[in-house]
Amino acid sequence: MITNEFPKGKQFRFTNEVEYSSGGIVSKNVLKRPTGNISVFAFDKGEGLSEHTAPFDAMVQVLDGKVKITIGGEPHDLEVGETIIMPANISHALHATERFKMLLTMIKEPKE
């Protein structure tokens, strides 16, 4: 049985499912599968993820607040309702310019 996921067959609002933590980052799995993950995050202002790469595409949907996402050295300022796809194997970083919440969807390529 899979645990630590959102319950199935029940309504929810992503922005209500994860709370801000002073000076921190909070995350919760929506779904976690071998083919990819969907997670919701809350970042306090000034928090972020340092530059890194991932072996698969990752889509960020901003649910609340504002964030600067840098992909391959190019900065992108996003706010509520905006989405960006961070391509596989390209460095990226996130910095909360305001407190912000995001939905992160990662799709993994099948191994051949």
Secondary structure, DSSP 8 states (H G I E B T S, - for coil): ---SS--TT----GGGSS---TTSEEEEEEEEETTEEEEEEEE-TT-EEEEE--SSEEEEEEEESEEEEEETTEEEEEETT-EEEE-TTS-EEEEESS-EEEEEEEE-----
